[in-house]
Structure formats: structure tokens, C-alpha cells
Amino acid sequence: MAKRTSKTAKRKTAAAKPGLRKDGTRIGDPRPVDVHVGGRVRVRRTLLGLSQEKLGAAVGLTFQQIQKYERGTNRIGASRLFELSRVLDVPISFFFEGIVPGGKRGRAGLSDQGQETFKRDPLAKRETLELVRAYYKISDPKVRKRLFELVKSIAKTVSTG
């Protein structure tokens, strides 16, 4: 007589095997949207000059949990995202700015053309964050304004050739 296995046992076995989700991401890897949202939390926290500890204390979490959110390792639930938006003083939509729907393996029926995967937000780069921190360390507003105008001028010259 053949051994019968329950549906639950089959699901557990299938989930334990390395493979791909329906959206093309590997099981066990953070999903691109979670990484993007976490990166936006990190950007805003850093721009406000908050440590992970201070942000965690403001929303009742440990700094380790904030780290996991920022890496996309743990998903941020709706109520927690609402609380983070309040503490970080941004609309909830801020966390989703720059997301390209679909990704490389877009879902069937949503688009006839392939789409690019999530592009890393330039605001999430360490270089950008260091530049912003250094900029705000300049205490003289006149010097800061002149530096800002200089950078804008250089960027305009470089982009127009």
C-alpha cells in the first residue's frame, strides 16, 4: 500500500527546496519591492540624521529590526509603514517612489513588453548619503548655498556636454 502524504507536508517539502517563486525571485531572497521600500526608509532616516537606534525607539523596535527592514530581509507591514511614514515625516507614497512595476520577468497580462528590473535609487547610495551629511555639516548658509550652486552648475555643464 502506498504511503499517503498530506497537502501540508507536500507544501513544507516544496518550500524547503531551493527554487524560484512565480515572480522569478529565488525563495529565501528578499523581494525587490521589500528591498526598495527598506532602502527608502534608510535614505529618509539618514537624511534626517537619525540612527537606527533612534528610529527604532521612536516606533518601538530594536535597531536590529530596523536593519532587517532596511535590507528588505523582513517585510514592513502596512501599520508599521504607516508609523514609519509618520515618524520620518513623509507620505507613504515616498517609500514606493521609483519602483518600476513588473521587473524583468513581469507578470503575464500586465505588459506585452519586457521591463527593466528595479533600478537602485541614487539616493540610497552611500556616496549620496555621505555627500548630504557633509553638505549639512557646513554651518554657514552662504557657503552652503554657493556650494549648491557650484554643484548644479557642474552637473548642468556635464549633462549638456
Secondary structure, DSSP 8 states (H G I E B T S, - for coil): ------HHHHHHHHHHS--B-TTS-BTTS--HHHHHHHHHHHHHHHHTT--HHHHHHHHT--HHHHHHHHHTSS---HHHHHHHHHHTT--GGGGGTT--SS-TT--TTT-SS--------GGGSHHHHHHHHHHHH---HHHHHHHHHHHHHHHHHHHH-
